Amino acid sequence: MAARAGRLAPHLYCRKTRRDATLPTAKLHDLRHLYASGLIAASCDVVTVQRALGRSSPTVTLNTYAHLWPTAEDRTRAGAAAMLAEVLGRTDEPLTNDDAA
């Protein structure tokens, strides 16, 4: 079952790719989690992630990845930070009392 018409079976292709990339412990399923996590980090909604993973409903996706979506508190902090950056101007230097004068 190793080759079919000159092509590697998917699991053997994955094993060869891992070996060639010197990632012997990474599995294809790990890449699936990485993909889902990346979509969530890019602000994709649950239905988008569910469809990208090929799942029939968002329930399993939520059960698996709910902890990765930002909470209301996270969004509030990000919104406040964005507002302050807009008002104060973007700078990497900390504000000091000398700046207030």
Residue pairs with C-beta under 8 A, 6 or more apart in sequence:
1 9
2 8
2 9
2 12
3 9
7 13
8 16
11 28
14 27
14 28
18 24
18 26
18 27
32 53
35 52
35 53
36 49
36 52
36 53
36 61
36 64
36 65
37 65
37 68
39 48
39 49
39 52
40 49
40 65
40 68
40 69
41 68
44 52
46 58
46 61
46 62
46 69
47 58
49 58
49 61
49 65
50 57
50 58
50 60
50 61
53 61
55 61
70 78
88 95
